[in-house]
Amino acid sequence: MGSVYGYVRVSTKEQNEDRQMLAMLDMKVPRKNIYMDKLSGKDFNRPQYQKMIKKIKEGDLIYIKSIDRLGRNYEEIIEQWRIITKEKRADLSVIEMPLLDTRHEKNLLGTFISDLVLALLSYVAENERGTIKQRQAEGIAAAKERGVRFGRPPKALPENFYDVCKRWNAGLLTNEAAAKECGMPTTSFRKRAGEYKKG
C-alpha cells in the first residue's frame, strides 16, 4: 500500500478551499500530504502541483474533488493523467466521479471506460472555461458601451494645476518646470495638461 495524497486548487486567493479540504479529510488523506495551489487551472505550472508530482511513486494514490480542480485544459489534463497513471504508475481518484478511479477495473474494459469518461469531462471543463472567457469579454464590451470606466480612477489634480497649465500653454513654463510646480511627474503633467487643453 502506497502513500495517499490530495490535490486542492482554487483559481484565486479570494476563493475558499474549505469544501475541497473537507473532502480530502473525509478520504483520510493526511494533512501533510494535501497540496494546494491558488492559481488558474489553465496550465500545470503550479508550484504545489509540481511538488506533489515529483514526490509520488508507484502504488501511491492521489485524490482530487472534481476533474476541473486538476485543470481546465483538455489536452493537458489527459497528459497529466497519463504521467500519473502510466509513467509514475500511481492511482488517481476523482471523488465526485467514482467512474474515474484507476484503482478499480484495471482490465482493458475498465481502462477504456475510464479514458472515455476522462476525455469527455476534460472536454466539458475546457468548453466551460472558453464560455466563461467569452462571457467576460462580452460583459466588459457591454460595460464600456455604457460608459463604465475600468482601471484606477485618475488622481486628484493639485489646486494650482489650472493656473500652471495656462502659463505652460502660453509657453511661459517648460514641461519640467510646470510638472515641478504641480508636484507631478513630467509625463503625468503632460498627459493631464493635454487632456485639459483638448477639453
Secondary structure, DSSP 8 states (H G I E B T S, - for coil): ---EEEEEEESSTTS--HHHHHHHHHTT--GGGEEEEES-SSSS--HHHHHHHHH--TT-EEEESSHHHH-S-HHHHHHHHHIIIIIS--EEEETT-TTSBTTS--SHHHHHHHHHHHHHHHHHHHHHHHHHHHHHHHHHHHHHHTT---S-------TTHHHHHHHHHTTSS-HHHHHHHHT--HHHHHHHHHHHHH-
